Each structure stands twice: as structure tokens, then as C-alpha cells.
């Protein structure tokens, strides 16, 4: 449902969202062309065949995102594009090591090269750790642990982006993104009968990983409610909302910053 194929919905903003992967594959393609040109004098380019296949696969992958991806774009989709980047790092490392051998004494060259590798490794770990703190994964983990310790083993939860929570909580979890559900779920969304669907399958709790994703209302009596809108990914333009009350919140995580820079919370409501 995330793909519009064969209809093209070109979205160039994906390049700006994760420029490192597009730039890495572009540099890798230039490296392949340069290496092939240098060896054009009849030498069999066997060493480049596997690299060329990797590069071609990544280019096809990137084009599929740019041309056909409709929504929900995440960095882990680009995992295959790390292969050409690793190859480039190895090539650059080999070139740098050779340059150090020519410029410095062997011991000094090796020391400098190993030091640079250590700095690169530490910096990479810092970036990964920093980015992990800006996602809902930690809040989902904490919420899952709460559910595991404080709810019945037969309790059923419903949640968007439910992977971490559903796996670690040990509870049945209905995915509300609508990507892996059956067509019955989509039909209920289209007809505006989401409550009927959730009631029929026995959902006990609703989880929302980011409260800012809900519209908040306060009536004249000070009662707070949240509206969680769920679009149909199969039937564009259709969807339905869940109305959740503040008094039904049984768990709220500590504050965390998401990838958009919003300070928010994960919340769990008792569904009734």
C-alpha cells in the first residue's frame, strides 16, 4: 500500500530527508565509472562486476522510493545502500593507508591511520546514540514493559507503529497503520466504523506513541478528549477517528523528543 506503482508520484524531498544515501550511491557510481575507465585497455573487469551489481541494485532501490513511495519514509529502508558506502570507506582507507606509508614512517603512519579509524568509529557511535534518543523506540520500550507488568496476558492493544511495543510487551497488538491488516479493517475505515471493528476483535487498550498526533479538546466543563485520526491507506481520502478521554489514560511515558523536534509522550488509554 505504500507503493503507487505503476503510477508515478515523484517526491524529490526524499533526497533532502536522507541525502547521505543518495550522495553515497552517486559517489559510488562515479568511482565505478572512473575505475572502469582506468582499466579500459582490455583488462577483464572481474573485480568490478560485484560492485556494479551492488550499485545498480541501490540505484533501482532509490528510484523506486523517489518515483513510487507514497508515505512513511524511514532511514532503515536504505539499509542496502550502506554496502556501497562501506566499499567506499574501504577504498578510501586503503588509499589513505598507502599515502601515510609514503609520507610517514611505517609506525607513525599506522598509528595515525588507526587513530583516525578510532575517531570515525566513536563519532559514528555518538551519532547513532544521539538519533536513537530522538525516536519513540525508548518510550515504546518503557510502555511495553508497563503493559507486560500491569495488564492481563490476554489483553489486546491497538497501536500505530507498533513493532517495538507489540514485540516486547508480549501482548497481542493490532497494527493501526493499515499496512499489514486485512481488507476488513480498510472497509471499516472507509465506512467510518472503526469503533465497531476494534470492539469486534476485543481491543482493550489504545496506544499512541506521540500525543501531538492527537487533536486535544476541552469542553466547557473542563473535560479533556483526544481525537486520533486513522486514514485508510487503501482508499485515499477515507478514514475514521477514535475519541479518547483523558480520564481513560492508564499510562503516560516521560517526555521525549521525536525526530521532528517535538517534546511529546507515549500514552495508553483503556478502550471502552
N, C-alpha and C positions, 0 to 999 in steps of 0.2 A: 504493500500500500504506500510505501514511501517513494516508490518509483513511478514516474509518469510515462514510462516507455510504452509505446513509441512516440508519444507526444513530447516535444522539447519544451522545457521550462528553464532555459538558461539563466543561471544565477551567478553572476561574476563575484558577488560578495563572499562566496565561499573562499575565494583566493585570499581575500583580506582577513578572513577569520582564522585560517591556518596557513599563512604564507610560507612557513618554513618547509612544508612538504612539497608545495608546488615549486618553490625555488630549488629545493634539493634535487627533485627529479629533473628540473631544467638543467642544472649544473651537471648532473649525471649524464644526461643526453649529450651535452656539449663535450664532456670527457670521452664518451664513446665515439663521437664523430672525430674528435681530434686523434684518438688512439688509432682508429681505423685509417685515417688519412696518413698517419706516420708509417703504417705497415702496408700501404697500398702496393708496394713493389713486389707482389707475387707471394708474399708470406701468407700462409693459411692463418686466418684469424680465429683459431680454435679457442684461444683464451677469452675472446670477447663474445662468443656465442651465448654462454650462460648469462653474462652481464646484459647482453642485448635483449634476451628474453625477459629478464627481470625488469629492465627499463620499459620495454613495450607493455608488459603487464601493468606496471604502475601508471603509464600514460593512459591506457584504456580505463583503469580504475578512476583516475582523476577526471577524465572526460565524462564518465558515467555520472559522477557527482555533479559536475557543472551543468550537464545537459538534462538530467532526469531526476535529480533528488529534489523532492518537493518540500520536505520539512525535517526537523530534528537531525541536525548535523553535529557529530561529535568527533573528538580527536582520535578515539580508538578505531574509527572507520579507516584511518590512514595507516594502520599498523604495517601493511605490506610495503608502504613507501619508506619504511625505516631501512629496508635491505639495501637499496642503492645509496642511502646516506651512510650506512655502515661501511660500504665498499669505498666510498669517497674518503671517509675518515682513515681507512686502512691505507689507501693510496697516498693521502696527504702525510700520514705518519711515516710511511716508508720513504717518501721524498725528503721529509724533514730530518729523519734519522740519517739519511745519506749526506744531507747538507751539513749536519752537525759534525759528522765524521771528517768531512773535508775542512771545516773551519776550526774545530776544536780538537784537542787531544782526545783519544778514544774514551778515556774515563770521564773527562769533563763532558763530552758530547752525550754519553749515555746518561749521565747524571741530570743534565739539563732536559733531555728528552723525557726521562721518567718523571721529572718534576712537573713538566707541562702536562703529561698524561694524568698525573695525580690531581692537578688543579682542575683539569677538564672533568674528571670523574666526580670530584667534590662539588663543583659547580652544577653538574647535571643532577646530582642527588638533591641539592638545595632547591633547584627549580621544580623537580618532581614533588618534593615535600611541600613546597610553598603552594603549588597548584592544587595539591590534594586537600589542603586546608580550605580552599575556596569552593569546594563542592559539597553536595549534600550527603556524600558517602559516609562521613563520620556521624552525622545526625541520623542517617538511616540505620547505621550500626547500633547506635545508642537506643534508637526506637525499637529496633528488633530485639535487643536484649531485654528491654522493658516488657515487650509483648511476650517474650519467651518465659519470663518470670512471673507475670501478673495476669495472664489470660489462660482460659481453658485450652487444652491441646486441640480441641475440635473447633475452636473459634475460627471464623473465616474473615479475612481482611480484604479490602479493595483499595488499590493504590495505583497512581501513575508512576512510571519509572521505578518499578517495584523489585528490580533484580536483587539488590543488596538486602533489602528488608525481607523479601519473601524467602530468600535462601537461608539467611541467618536466624530468622525468627522461628523457623520450624513450624510455621503455621500456613495453612492454605491461603494463598493470596491471589485475588483476581486482578489481572492487569487491566487498568482503565485507559491505557493508551489506545487500545483497539487494534493493535498490530497483529497480535497473536490470538485474539479471541475468535469465536465463531461468528457466522453471519447473523445469528440471532441477536447478539449484542449490538451489531450495527443497525439492525432493523429497529430495535427498541430505541436507540438514539435518534434515528430518523423520525420515529413516531412520537418522540417526546415522552417515552415511557421507561426511562432509566430506573426510576424507583421500583417499578414492577419487576424489572429484570433482576435487580440486586436482592429484592425481597424473595423472589422465587428460588434463587440459588442459596439463600440463607446467610447473606453477609451480615456480620455482627459489628464490624468496625470499618470506618473510612480513614485513610491516611493521606495526608497531603504533605509532600516534602518541603514546600515553600508556602508559607501563609500569604505572601504577597500575591500568589497566584489565585487567591480568592478575593472576591469583592466583599467588603465588610459593610454591614448596615447596622444602624442603631435606631430603634423606634422611639416613640415619644415617652415610653416607659423605661427607657434605658436598656432594653433587651438587645443583645448583640446576636447577629446571624451572619453566616458566611455563605456566599454563593460560589460553588465550584462548577465551572462550565466545562463540559467534556464534548469536544467536537467529534463528529463521525469522520474517520479517515477514508471511508469507502464512499460515502455520499457527501460530496463537498457542499458546504452551506447548511448542513443539518447538524444538530447536536442537542443536548439537553443539560440541565443544571441540577445539582444537588443543593438543597438548602440545609445548612448545618448550623446548629445552635451552639453558642458559646458555653452554655451550661453542660453540653454533652461532651466537651473536651475532657478526655481522661489522661492525656499525656501531651506535654509540650516540651520540646527539646530546648537546650540552651541556645543562645544566639549564635549564628554562624554567618559567614559572608559567602554568597554564592558567586558563580563565575561572572555575573553581571554587576557585582559590587554591592548588591543589596544585603542588608542585615536582616535576617529572617529566622524563622523557626520551622521545624517539622511538628505537625500536630496530628493527634489521633482522636477521632470522635467515636463515641458509641452510636451506632446507626440504628435508628428506630423510626 
